Amino acid sequence: MEDTRITARLDEAIIPNTNLIYCATVNLTWNELATYLKGTVTFPEPCSSVDFLNRRSFTKDHLDENCYLAYASTVAEGILERIPKDLREKFNETSRLNLDPNLFSASDIIAYSFLLKVLTFSKKFNEVKGHHFTAYDRLNPVQAFGIKKVDRETDPKMLGQVTVHSYNNEDDFIVSLDTGKDQMVLAQMPPQDTLEKTYDIVVATVEGQPTQDQRLENGESLIVPKLFFDLEHHFEEMICKDLLVDGNPTDYFIRDAVQFIKFSLDEEGAKLRSEMALMAIRCVAMFPQVTPRRFEFEKPFLVYLKEKRELPPYFVAWVANSEIMKEAQVEE
């Protein structure tokens, strides 16, 4: 997906026409790594993602213990066996990670988290045909669900699942859908410059002014595009970075930082499945690798000619561009 980005930071900038996705399994996993290493984890170079994660704005305390796994340990302590065992027993799920023991050493550390949320509407919404979503300055036909028009035939249970928190105009409104469990809030609005600032405005409206909440009225409509994605993302800003703990060097570096996010939203509800792992590998002394030398003149160079070592040159040139070189024929 060219125009979809996964971020480790809520304070990531919003870019027009680009999807931006954040899931807190990255926070859970980072917290477990820091707990295992008994300190604040950073890199030698500044990293905005790490700065955000070290704020610990999201922890295990923000989740029901029945919906997640989160821990860290070394391979020697059995984490390669623990992950698939816990997933199978607690969620009847399997890991998407490659946990082949041949890929790890006993001292390698894996910080891991898994999150599963299944939110179901007590009354299934209707499918809505003929809906379009505007992107790239054009209308795109999409599948959708909701209530096409409220009237006397509308199921009161379905109608009762919709709460209106604000409505300024058809481009600026906030609603929530009742799952009987977790909050599900949808806001169509002009965004702020970051995901976090946009969220802050919405949550302040939803949680700060409950007396304004209201239901849909006759003649009104609710139409939500169905969502589905299944993404794998490697956080390049973390990979191959040496680990510091409380500012002190360790002999570990991040070999991989991978997150899987699978999400769906339709007339029946929403399902989120996310898995995240940070793989910290111990640096070991190795024989230096001999790299073949390359004597290939690809950049400006000097050339000179003279008859004998002790004599001055009779020709010297600094070759800085190709106009004095013989042009090669381009192969078809």
Secondary structure, DSSP 8 states (H G I E B T S, - for coil): -TTEEEES-TT-B--TT-EEEE-THHHHHHHHHHHHHTS-EE-SS--HHHHHHTT--S-GGGS-GGGEEEEEEEGGGTHHHHHHHHHHHHHS----S---GGG--TT-EEEEEEEEEEEE-SS--EEEEEEEEEETTEEEEEEEEEESS--TTS-HHHHTTEEEEEEEETTEEEEEE--SSS--EEEES---SBHHHHHHHHHHHHHH-GGG-B---TT--EEEE-EEEEEEEE-TTTTT-EEEETTEEEEEEEEEEEEEEEEEEETTEEEEEEEEEEEEEE----------------S-EEEEE-SSTTS--SEEEEE-SGGGS-------
